[in-house]
């Protein structure tokens, strides 16, 4: 099993690694008994699974028209995107102080 540390995850890929990825992307998929090609019936059996409990609260929030328009440009699920954006922003003390 390959083990990586966080610094290795953030490094740039070498030219050899990029070449290997390009070559692999050009290969056709190979199906076998362990990983058969999915039929329409098999695909219908997949269900979306939520990770963890639903622990978010519903709130009303006033946004500027420009902010709402930009958020909606991200498409369906823009409210979840805004929630994640706020979750990350609230962790940044300097950003919080700047916005108070």
URTAWO-V937758 format. One record per residue. N is the residue number from 1. RES is the residue in three letters. PHI is phi in degrees with one decimal (999 if undefined). PSI is psi in whole degrees, -180 to 180 (none if undefined). OMEGA is omega in whole degrees, -180 to 180 (* if undefined). Layout:
n->{N | N}
res->{RES | RES}
phi->{PHI | PHI}
psi->{PSI | PSI}
omega->{OMEGA | OMEGA}
This chain:
n->{1 | 2 | 3 | 4 | 5 | 6 | 7 | 8 | 9 | 10 | 11 | 12 | 13 | 14 | 15 | 16 | 17 | 18 | 19 | 20 | 21 | 22 | 23 | 24 | 25 | 26 | 27 | 28 | 29 | 30 | 31 | 32 | 33 | 34 | 35 | 36 | 37 | 38 | 39 | 40 | 41 | 42 | 43 | 44 | 45 | 46 | 47 | 48 | 49 | 50 | 51 | 52 | 53 | 54 | 55 | 56 | 57 | 58 | 59 | 60 | 61 | 62 | 63 | 64 | 65 | 66 | 67 | 68 | 69 | 70 | 71 | 72 | 73 | 74 | 75 | 76 | 77 | 78 | 79 | 80 | 81 | 82 | 83 | 84 | 85 | 86 | 87 | 88 | 89 | 90 | 91 | 92 | 93 | 94 | 95 | 96 | 97 | 98 | 99 | 100}
res->{UNK | UNK | UNK | UNK | UNK | UNK | UNK | UNK | UNK | UNK | UNK | UNK | UNK | UNK | UNK | UNK | UNK | UNK | UNK | UNK | UNK | UNK | UNK | UNK | UNK | UNK | UNK | UNK | UNK | UNK | UNK | UNK | UNK | UNK | UNK | UNK | UNK | UNK | UNK | UNK | UNK | UNK | UNK | UNK | UNK | UNK | UNK | UNK | UNK | UNK | UNK | UNK | UNK | UNK | UNK | UNK | UNK | UNK | UNK | UNK | UNK | UNK | UNK | UNK | UNK | UNK | UNK | UNK | UNK | UNK | UNK | UNK | UNK | UNK | UNK | UNK | UNK | UNK | UNK | UNK | UNK | UNK | UNK | UNK | UNK | UNK | UNK | UNK | UNK | UNK | UNK | UNK | UNK | UNK | UNK | UNK | UNK | UNK | UNK | UNK}
phi->{999 | -80.4 | -118.6 | -125.8 | -102.5 | -62.2 | -65.6 | -68.6 | -68.3 | -93.2 | -75.5 | -72.6 | -76.0 | -76.8 | -61.8 | -62.8 | -65.1 | -63.9 | -64.2 | -61.8 | -64.1 | -61.6 | -64.4 | -66.3 | -67.0 | -80.9 | -76.5 | -74.7 | -67.4 | -114.3 | -101.5 | -145.8 | -62.8 | -77.9 | -139.8 | -74.1 | -67.3 | -77.8 | -89.7 | -59.2 | -64.8 | -65.5 | -64.5 | -67.9 | -78.2 | -70.4 | -129.4 | -70.8 | -116.3 | -82.1 | -93.9 | 75.6 | -83.2 | -84.1 | -123.9 | -94.4 | -106.1 | -83.3 | -135.9 | -100.0 | -140.1 | -93.9 | -120.6 | -68.5 | -55.9 | -65.6 | -66.1 | -63.2 | -61.4 | -65.5 | -63.1 | -67.1 | -65.0 | -78.6 | 87.4 | -55.9 | 89.3 | -63.9 | -69.6 | -66.6 | -60.3 | -62.2 | -62.5 | -64.6 | -62.3 | -65.4 | -57.1 | -72.9 | -65.0 | -68.9 | -77.9 | -93.3 | -58.8 | -66.7 | -68.3 | -61.5 | -61.7 | -65.2 | -91.3 | -76.8}
psi->{135 | 137 | 133 | 148 | 172 | -34 | -37 | -31 | -29 | -3 | 157 | 149 | 144 | 168 | -38 | -43 | -41 | -40 | -42 | -42 | -43 | -43 | -42 | -37 | -27 | -15 | 144 | 155 | 147 | 121 | 142 | -171 | -32 | -31 | 79 | 161 | 136 | 132 | 168 | -39 | -40 | -41 | -32 | -19 | -16 | 139 | 143 | 134 | 130 | 139 | 125 | -178 | 158 | 105 | 24 | 149 | 147 | 131 | 160 | 139 | 133 | 125 | 152 | 152 | -38 | -42 | -44 | -42 | -44 | -41 | -42 | -21 | -20 | -4 | -164 | 137 | 16 | -27 | -36 | -38 | -46 | -38 | -47 | -38 | -45 | -40 | -44 | -41 | -38 | -18 | -17 | 100 | -39 | -37 | -41 | -47 | -37 | -33 | -10 | none}
omega->{178 | 178 | 179 | 171 | -173 | 179 | 179 | 179 | -176 | -177 | 177 | 177 | 178 | 178 | 178 | 179 | 177 | 178 | 178 | 179 | 178 | 180 | 180 | -180 | -179 | -178 | 175 | 177 | 178 | -179 | 176 | -179 | -178 | 179 | -178 | 175 | -176 | 175 | 178 | 180 | 179 | -179 | 179 | -179 | 180 | 177 | 177 | -178 | 176 | 177 | 179 | 180 | 175 | -175 | 178 | 179 | 177 | 178 | 171 | -175 | 177 | 179 | 176 | 179 | -179 | 180 | 179 | 179 | -179 | 179 | -179 | 178 | 178 | 173 | -178 | -179 | -178 | 179 | 175 | 177 | 179 | 178 | 179 | 179 | 178 | 178 | -179 | -177 | -176 | 178 | -176 | -176 | -179 | 177 | 179 | 180 | -180 | -175 | -178 | *}
